[in-house]
Amino acid sequence: MLSLTGKNVVVIGGSRGVGRRVVEAAVRNGARVLAVARQEGPLRQLANDVPGTEILALDATDDGAPGKVFDTLRPDILVVGAGAFPPAAPLHKQSWLEFKVNWETDVKITFNFCKAALLRPLPAGASVILISSGAALAGSPNSGGYAGAKRTQIFIADYSQKESDRLELGLRFTALAPRMIPETDLGKHAVAGYSRYLGMSPDDFIKSMDSPPTASDVAAAVIQLATNPDHSKGKTFVVSGKGMQAAA
């Protein structure tokens, strides 16, 4: 029997990058999967490429988005991975509008979906897995408010776990902090920005990285957490090319 047979998995930001790999892995492991993203075209392509995937096109930053998603499929496992590309410039060369972009997207989406998971609530035993970033732990001086926004996602996971425990809801909140992933569109954007910032070629920058993960590595970590939830409750995990380990 496949490890996620009989489970409902919802992936916010499921049409590309890590989210797409999570969708593929969840379907492969027997789950019923709903992929949510803003653009319908990439979602339809995903549904064509990964038979059995259900899709829902909406803007996850809308306040009503969690209700629409949960009405479409009530998740046993909710993966929140949607977000915006950060700026690629040092602090003094950014506007406030550029600096705050990840607060208005990544953090808002995380806030709204975690709040909805607690208020509805999701069924006891459900897992909420937030895709943060290694930048949340190590910083990122060339990407504006990105590192702080991703750190706040970790705080929201922690706060949500505390509320679930206090209210005896039986939910499990976990954050993943993958290191930079050069193969994804976001990773390519970060590599290009940092290589310019440091005055080196993108290839040399990638060679300087210590065991960067792939999108499939992060998807494998999500499946591991989803199938072993009692070991992940309230924790944050770093993902590299060497695997997943609890953050210090």
Phi and psi in degrees as a GROMACS rama.xvg file:
@    title "Ramachandran Plot"
@    xaxis  label "Phi"
@    yaxis  label "Psi"
@TYPE xy
-71.572  151.736  LEU-2
-68.1501  -24.5494  SER-3
-112.808  17.541  LEU-4
-59.2156  131.003  THR-5
85.2637  -0.694685  GLY-6
-100.066  145.057  LYS-7
-97.6543  123.025  ASN-8
-117.483  127.145  VAL-9
-115.35  129.481  VAL-10
-118.664  111.826  VAL-11
-85.5822  118.897  ILE-12
87.6637  41.7345  GLY-13
-92.9275  3.81  GLY-14
-92.5319  -11.6557  SER-15
-151.244  168.71  ARG-16
53.3435  -135.939  GLY-17
-60.488  -42.0347  VAL-18
-57.7196  -43.001  GLY-19
-63.3437  -41.6068  ARG-20
-65.7609  -33.9547  ARG-21
-64.7116  -44.1048  VAL-22
-57.8204  -49.2709  VAL-23
-59.4734  -44.8148  GLU-24
-66.9752  -39.3688  ALA-25
-66.7044  -42.2703  ALA-26
-62.5887  -43.4597  VAL-27
-61.941  -30.1402  ARG-28
-93.2119  13.6326  ASN-29
94.1975  5.23379  GLY-30
-81.3601  157.7  ALA-31
-85.5444  124.951  ARG-32
-124.518  131.844  VAL-33
-113.532  118.931  LEU-34
-98.1497  128.744  ALA-35
-118.338  132.269  VAL-36
-159.167  170.367  ALA-37
-76.1377  -42.3636  ARG-38
-95.8413  129.04  GLN-39
-72.6815  -34.1184  GLU-40
-56.6843  -55.9148  GLY-41
-61.4596  -31.8833  PRO-42
-65.8599  -41.9384  LEU-43
-64.8541  -37.4153  ARG-44
-63.9364  -40.6581  GLN-45
-61.3656  -46.679  LEU-46
-61.3547  -34.669  ALA-47
-70.6143  -38.6415  ASN-48
-77.0772  -31.7037  ASP-49
-122.28  84.8063  VAL-50
-54.6688  138.211  PRO-51
98.8593  -14.6878  GLY-52
-73.0833  129.358  THR-53
-93.2745  149.949  GLU-54
-131.811  152.688  ILE-55
-146.367  119.676  LEU-56
-95.7511  119.606  ALA-57
-162.537  166.176  LEU-58
-88.7952  110.027  ASP-59
-67.9125  -12.947  ALA-60
-80.9396  -13.1474  THR-61
-64.8124  139.878  ASP-62
-60.7517  -29.7603  ASP-63
-87.2715  0.0889319  GLY-64
-60.8578  -45.4879  ALA-65
-58.2507  -41.3756  PRO-66
-62.0095  -42.6771  GLY-67
-64.3323  -40.4123  LYS-68
-66.1059  -49.3777  VAL-69
-67.8201  -28.0608  PHE-70
-71.37  -28.7531  ASP-71
-77.4109  -44.3123  THR-72
-153.479  118.991  LEU-73
-79.0979  111.298  ARG-74
-79.3261  142.073  PRO-75
-86.5036  -28.1549  ASP-76
-134.584  117.986  ILE-77
-111.165  121.067  LEU-78
-111.513  119.875  VAL-79
-108.118  106.586  VAL-80
-129.144  5.59701  GLY-81
-75.9345  151.44  ALA-82
178.819  178.713  GLY-83
-106.671  156.456  ALA-84
-70.027  131.202  PHE-85
-79.1636  167.223  PRO-86
-66.4992  162.662  PRO-87
-127.009  75.2599  ALA-88
-163.145  152.371  ALA-89
-66.3253  163.338  PRO-90
-49.3633  -47.2447  LEU-91
-73.6855  -6.93803  HIS-92
-108.054  13.93  LYS-93
-111.51  151.547  GLN-94
-89.0322  165.193  SER-95
-62.587  -36.4109  TRP-96
-60.7242  -38.0861  LEU-97
-71.4377  -43.9066  GLU-98
-60.4745  -37.3543  PHE-99
-91.2294  1.03035  LYS-100
-56.0124  -39.3826  VAL-101
-76.4253  -18.4722  ASN-102
-72.6438  -35.9819  TRP-103
-81.606  -10.4839  GLU-104
-117.973  -76.1555  THR-105
-54.6441  -49.7698  ASP-106
-69.8564  -42.9536  VAL-107
-62.1667  -43.4723  LYS-108
-61.2877  -45.9489  ILE-109
-61.9645  -46.1175  THR-110
-57.6688  -50.3483  PHE-111
-65.0199  -41.3553  ASN-112
-75.2092  -36.7793  PHE-113
-68.1882  -40.9521  CYS-114
-59.1018  -46.0094  LYS-115
-66.0017  -36.3538  ALA-116
-61.8531  -35.507  ALA-117
-79.5102  -37.1638  LEU-118
-78.578  -36.3511  LEU-119
-60.8598  -45.2851  ARG-120
-85.8842  173.933  PRO-121
-67.9671  161.374  LEU-122
-62.1278  146.42  PRO-123
-54.2109  135.496  ALA-124
94.9607  -9.62638  GLY-125
-67.1471  148.973  ALA-126
-114.38  136.482  SER-127
-115.932  117.72  VAL-128
-114.856  116.991  ILE-129
-98.521  130.209  LEU-130
-91.4103  101.887  ILE-131
-93.2466  -133.861  SER-132
-160.825  151.051  SER-133
-60.7703  -22.5435  GLY-134
-61.9698  -25.7205  ALA-135
-63.2327  -25.6529  ALA-136
-102.281  -31.1094  LEU-137
-106.327  -12.4555  ALA-138
85.553  166.419  GLY-139
-160.031  84.3743  SER-140
-68.6126  -8.39748  PRO-141
-107.648  15.3202  ASN-142
-135.789  32.5463  SER-143
60.7302  -130.608  GLY-144
-85.5112  11.4353  GLY-145
-58.6845  -51.9965  TYR-146
-60.9904  -42.5804  ALA-147
-65.1384  -38.9485  GLY-148
-64.7205  -43.3826  ALA-149
-68.952  -32.1602  LYS-150
-65.9596  -38.3282  ARG-151
-65.1185  -32.1606  THR-152
-58.9587  -39.4925  GLN-153
-66.1216  -42.0409  ILE-154
-60.133  -42.973  PHE-155
-62.9145  -38.8859  ILE-156
-60.9291  -43.7868  ALA-157
-64.904  -46.5048  ASP-158
-62.2908  -40.8523  TYR-159
-65.4178  -38.7253  SER-160
-63.5967  -41.6254  GLN-161
-62.1048  -39.9976  LYS-162
-68.7962  -39.8832  GLU-163
-60.6619  -42.8827  SER-164
-66.5926  -42.2879  ASP-165
-64.3274  -38.3459  ARG-166
-90.7703  -0.140845  LEU-167
56.1788  47.0592  GLU-168
-87.3255  -20.3376  LEU-169
75.0733  23.1841  GLY-170
-92.1615  157.832  LEU-171
-126.336  122.462  ARG-172
-113  131.592  PHE-173
-139.028  148.02  THR-174
-120.181  137.668  ALA-175
-107.003  136.617  LEU-176
-122.452  77.4262  ALA-177
-70.6372  143.408  PRO-178
-70.3093  170.031  ARG-179
-53.245  134.385  MET-180
-111.98  98.0195  ILE-181
-60.8392  -23.68  PRO-182
-80.4032  -20.3837  GLU-183
-82.6804  164.043  THR-184
-61.178  -41.7058  ASP-185
-63.5714  -42.0065  LEU-186
-64.5457  -40.7517  GLY-187
-63.063  -39.2893  LYS-188
-61.9061  -43.2909  HIS-189
-68.6794  -42.1179  ALA-190
-60.834  -45.3458  VAL-191
-62.2335  -43.3077  ALA-192
-66.038  -44.6789  GLY-193
-73.7035  -33.2695  TYR-194
-66.1658  -37.6561  SER-195
-65.1257  -44.847  ARG-196
-59.4441  -38.3931  TYR-197
-94.2495  -5.2051  LEU-198
70.1938  40.6137  GLY-199
-136.45  166.464  MET-200
-75.777  153.475  SER-201
-56.0191  -40.0534  PRO-202
-62.3717  -42.7023  ASP-203
-67.5797  -35.9036  ASP-204
-63.2634  -44.5394  PHE-205
-63.2411  -39.9187  ILE-206
-63.9834  -26.6941  LYS-207
-79.0148  -11.8311  SER-208
-77.9088  144.001  MET-209
-93.9618  102.017  ASP-210
51.5605  62.3368  SER-211
-66.3812  145.415  PRO-212
-80.6245  165.088  PRO-213
-99.9217  167.025  THR-214
-60.9516  -34.5588  ALA-215
-67.4551  -32.9418  SER-216
-61.9443  -42.2557  ASP-217
-68.901  -41.2295  VAL-218
-60.6872  -40.3429  ALA-219
-63.0036  -37.04  ALA-220
-65.7653  -39.7044  ALA-221
-60.7085  -46.011  VAL-222
-63.6479  -39.4506  ILE-223
-61.116  -43.5336  GLN-224
-67.789  -38.8854  LEU-225
-66.9814  -30.0798  ALA-226
-97.2841  -6.55161  THR-227
-133.264  56.5674  ASN-228
-64.7744  -29.6232  PRO-229
-66.4389  -21.4186  ASP-230
-90.6194  -4.3361  HIS-231
-117.867  -5.45431  SER-232
-53.6317  122.328  LYS-233
71.1677  12.9501  GLY-234
-108.251  165.615  LYS-235
-119.472  136.892  THR-236
-125.213  135.862  PHE-237
-90.3131  138.246  VAL-238
-119.237  125.004  VAL-239
-128.931  -176.449  SER-240
-66.968  -11.4729  GLY-241
-91.8571  -3.87432  LYS-242
122.09  -160.405  GLY-243
-113.875  137.552  MET-244
-145.67  149.545  GLN-245
-63.2183  139.41  ALA-246
-68.0146  145.606  ALA-247
